[in-house]
Amino acid sequence: MGSCVIGWTAGAARELDFSDVTSAAPPFEEFRGEPVRIGSTQVSHSGQAVSVFHSQITVYSVRFIPLTLPGTDLDFYARLWQFIAHAKAGGQFSFAVDSAKDSATTLSAQAAAGATSLTVVATTGMSVGDVLYIEHLTDTSKWEKNVINALPGAITLEQAVVETYPASSIVRHHEYFPTCVITDPSGMLLEKQAGQGANRYDFAFSFAAVR
């Protein structure tokens, strides 16, 4: 498994790579999702409003503990502070639980209900056994998860899809989120750990995927 990666500039998917911490990639204390609301909503930051269109919004909570801050990791921390400032100002970003699984593509042809394979633009970064998230191009109430049974070429699925998905619908690894927004800017946390000295920190934030 790779490390968690975050990107916030177009074309830079790995600006914040937690494997850059020299003492070892910090472990997740928490990564979980909670459905919090039915219907679309607006998330506002510094006067900017971002629409979250999922019919059932899932807010993901992320916490790393601990992070160390030796002199050799100052560049990592400079980028971490840059990400915090960007996210608090309403900026969007990508998030991958595993840097080896930051794959996303779209359907190049319709997948009808009952289909057991997907014809996609690309399968780069995808592997047999990966859990996929499939979302309808225009009706975001239609989505499902499935498992890759065979590659290369078209993606063969373990189960038939339930819904019909038109071309250009989203297909991504279920723990890769190409476009995210912080749901509670005041809740972003970079905090020293009590009893661990001056160089031990944890980091936490919550986000929702948006389109």
C-alpha positions in Angstrom: 0.0 0.0 0.0 1.2 3.5 -0.8 0.8 6.6 1.3 -2.0 9.2 1.4 -1.6 11.9 -1.2 -3.3 15.3 -1.7 -3.2 17.7 -4.6 -4.7 21.1 -5.1 -3.1 22.5 -8.3 -4.2 21.4 -11.8 -2.0 18.6 -12.9 -0.3 18.1 -9.5 -2.0 15.2 -7.9 0.7 14.6 -5.3 1.7 17.9 -3.9 1.3 16.6 -0.3 2.7 13.0 -0.1 2.7 11.7 3.5 5.6 9.3 2.5 7.8 12.4 2.4 7.9 12.4 6.2 11.4 10.9 6.8 10.5 9.0 10.0 7.9 7.0 7.9 4.5 7.7 6.5 2.2 8.6 9.5 -0.6 6.1 10.1 -4.2 6.8 9.8 -5.9 7.0 13.1 -9.1 7.5 11.4 -10.6 7.4 7.9 -14.4 7.0 7.8 -17.4 8.3 5.9 -20.7 9.3 7.3 -23.9 10.1 5.3 -25.0 13.4 6.7 -27.7 14.8 4.5 -30.1 13.9 1.7 -30.2 16.4 -1.2 -27.7 18.8 -2.6 -26.2 21.5 -0.3 -23.9 24.5 -0.4 -20.6 24.5 1.4 -19.4 28.1 2.0 -15.8 29.2 2.6 -14.7 32.8 2.8 -17.7 34.0 0.7 -17.3 31.2 -1.9 -20.1 28.7 -2.2 -19.5 25.2 -3.6 -22.4 22.9 -4.6 -22.2 19.3 -3.3 -24.5 17.5 -5.7 -24.6 14.0 -4.3 -28.1 13.0 -3.2 -26.6 11.5 -0.1 -23.6 13.4 1.0 -20.9 11.5 2.7 -18.5 13.5 4.9 -15.1 11.8 5.3 -13.1 12.3 8.4 -9.3 11.9 8.2 -6.8 11.9 11.0 -3.1 11.2 11.1 -1.2 10.6 14.3 1.5 11.4 15.0 3.5 13.5 12.6 7.1 14.4 13.4 8.8 17.7 12.7 12.6 17.2 12.4 14.5 19.8 10.4 14.6 17.4 7.4 10.8 17.5 7.1 10.4 21.3 6.9 9.5 21.2 3.2 6.7 18.7 3.9 5.3 21.0 6.6 5.5 24.0 4.4 3.4 22.2 1.9 1.0 21.0 4.6 0.4 24.6 5.8 -0.1 25.6 2.1 -2.8 22.9 1.8 -4.5 24.1 5.0 -4.6 27.7 3.8 -5.9 26.6 0.4 -8.6 24.4 1.8 -9.7 26.9 4.4 -10.1 29.5 1.6 -12.6 27.2 -0.2 -10.1 25.7 -2.6 -10.8 22.3 -4.1 -8.3 19.4 -3.9 -7.9 15.7 -4.7 -7.4 13.1 -2.0 -6.3 9.4 -2.3 -6.1 7.1 0.7 -3.4 5.1 -1.2 -1.1 6.7 -3.7 -1.0 3.5 -5.7 -4.8 3.7 -6.2 -5.4 7.3 -7.4 -7.0 6.2 -10.6 -10.1 7.8 -12.2 -11.5 7.5 -15.7 -14.8 7.8 -17.6 -17.0 5.4 -19.6 -16.3 5.6 -23.4 -19.6 3.8 -24.1 -22.8 3.3 -22.3 -23.0 0.5 -19.7 -26.6 -0.8 -19.6 -28.2 -2.2 -16.5 -27.1 -5.9 -16.2 -23.7 -5.3 -17.9 -20.8 -7.2 -16.5 -18.1 -5.1 -18.2 -17.2 -1.4 -18.6 -15.6 0.1 -21.7 -13.6 3.0 -20.3 -11.2 5.7 -21.7 -8.2 4.2 -19.7 -7.4 1.7 -17.0 -4.1 3.2 -15.9 -3.5 2.5 -12.2 -6.3 0.0 -12.0 -5.8 -3.7 -10.9 -7.8 -6.8 -10.5 -9.5 -6.8 -7.0 -9.8 -3.0 -6.9 -13.2 -1.6 -5.6 -14.6 0.9 -8.1 -17.1 3.7 -7.6 -19.3 4.2 -10.7 -21.4 7.4 -10.9 -24.0 8.5 -13.5 -22.9 11.4 -15.7 -26.0 13.6 -14.9 -28.1 11.8 -12.2 -25.8 11.7 -9.2 -28.4 9.7 -7.2 -27.4 6.8 -9.4 -24.1 5.3 -8.3 -22.7 2.0 -7.1 -19.6 0.1 -6.2 -18.2 -3.0 -7.9 -15.0 -5.0 -8.0 -12.6 -5.5 -10.9 -12.6 -9.2 -11.9 -10.4 -9.0 -15.0 -8.2 -6.6 -17.0 -6.7 -5.5 -19.5 -9.0 -4.0 -22.1 -12.6 -3.5 -20.9 -13.1 -3.8 -17.2 -14.8 -7.1 -16.3 -16.8 -6.8 -13.1 -17.6 -9.3 -10.4 -21.2 -8.3 -10.4 -23.6 -6.9 -13.0 -24.3 -3.2 -12.7 -27.7 -2.3 -11.4 -28.2 1.0 -13.2 -27.6 2.2 -16.8 -24.7 4.6 -17.1 -24.2 6.8 -20.2 -20.8 7.5 -21.8 -18.6 9.9 -19.8 -20.0 8.6 -16.5 -17.3 8.5 -13.8 -15.4 5.4 -12.9 -12.8 5.7 -10.1 -11.2 3.8 -7.3 -13.6 4.0 -4.4 -11.0 5.7 -2.1 -9.8 8.2 -4.6 -11.7 11.5 -4.7 -10.6 13.7 -7.6 -12.5 16.8 -6.4 -13.1 17.6 -2.8 -13.9 20.5 -0.5 -13.4 20.9 3.3 -16.8 20.8 5.1 -15.7 22.5 8.3 -12.7 24.9 7.8 -12.6 25.6 11.5 -12.2 21.9 12.2 -8.9 21.5 10.4 -6.4 20.6 13.0 -2.6 20.6 13.2 -2.0 20.2 16.9 0.9 19.3 19.2 0.5 16.1 21.1 0.6 16.4 24.8 3.4 14.6 26.4 5.2 14.0 23.2 7.5 17.1 23.2 7.6 20.0 20.8 7.9 18.0 17.6 4.9 15.7 17.7 1.7 16.7 15.9 -1.5 15.2 14.6 -3.5 16.4 11.7 -7.2 16.1 11.0 -9.8 17.4 8.6 -13.2 16.5 7.1 -14.2 16.7 3.4 -16.9 15.9 0.9 -16.5 14.9 -2.7 -18.0 17.4 -5.2 -18.5 17.7 -8.9 
